[in-house]
Amino acid sequence: MSAQILDGLALSKVVRESLKERVLSLREKGVIPRLDVLVAAHDPASLSYVRMKHLWAEKAGMTGQSFPVDENTTQQELLDKIAELNANPDVHGILLQHPLPKHLDEQEALIALGSEKDVDGISPASLGRLVADLPGFRCATPLGIMKLLEHYGMELKGKKAVVVGRSVILGKPAALMLLQKHATVTIAHSRTVDLPDLCREADILVAAVGKAEMIKGDWIKPGAIVIDAGYNKVEGRKWDVGDVEFESAKEVAAWITPVPGGVGPMTVASLLSNAVDSAENILA
Ligand code: NDP
């Protein structure tokens, strides 16, 4: 058996095309959706992710600026910048590209960001709204995963889901979103005992670990849906690899996301979609 592909790149193109129409309509009303980004000035990976986000935003007709932060940026300067962007009515979304330089307190910055312009959906205020089932911006990566599952018509109700990873930006919110769709969810982490056996019970397996190809084909239940959110650099490999060993997993799963081309592009599409929602909220 060879699994069918959950094609995040193709779906992200559809989402981004639909954004173009929404942005055009906003522009006709005098609103240009704007996503601003605070990013570590000396982190090549972050800078390249942010360049791609701005590029895709521009292609959708949106605008945005990057504000580099570095070892000389003080916590107060970071908070002041967030307050300034929060107060600017032309800015609809603010992204703190993780990781910021180590001396800066990201959680305090996210608390200052609040929920109204947190289009990445990772501030404590936004996460609280997710837990409370209140409307608000949902975390871009798990939101992208849910859009992918929905697009391919995956039935989640009553299914056993295992999410491997409990980070605030990925594992935990992904688990909550699956729970909202009536899956029965288990969250696994680095202290989970018998992880392979637990994974073998999953109808839906979400890998959000950050360990290259840790999850093997024989950890997967035949016919499962496998979502690989991992992006791992491996020396000597041209492309980043996921947390799942794709070649063995695809022989067992029914559906699987590739890396690259699965969750990554859906994350960016969901971020931009949230930013356009934010601009539309102003007119509503
Ligand atoms: P974190 O490092 O914040 O969290 C990793 C999680 O995996 C932790 O909960 C950790 O457990 C768990 N873990 C680590 N080792 C093991 C193990 N051996 N067995 C079981 N669980 C383990 O990572 P993120 O959530 O930020 O990212 C996870 C992956 O997703 C990374 O590859 C990252 O690059 C990728 N990513 C992809 C995005 C995309 O757009 N596709 C966006 C964001 C991240 P514990 O809590 O016990 O330490």
Residues whose N, C-alpha, C, O or C-beta is under 5 A from the ligand:
A	BS01	NDP	T141 V164 G165 R166 S167 L170 G171 A188 H189 S190 R191 A208 V209 G210 A229 G230 Y231 N232 V263 G264 T267
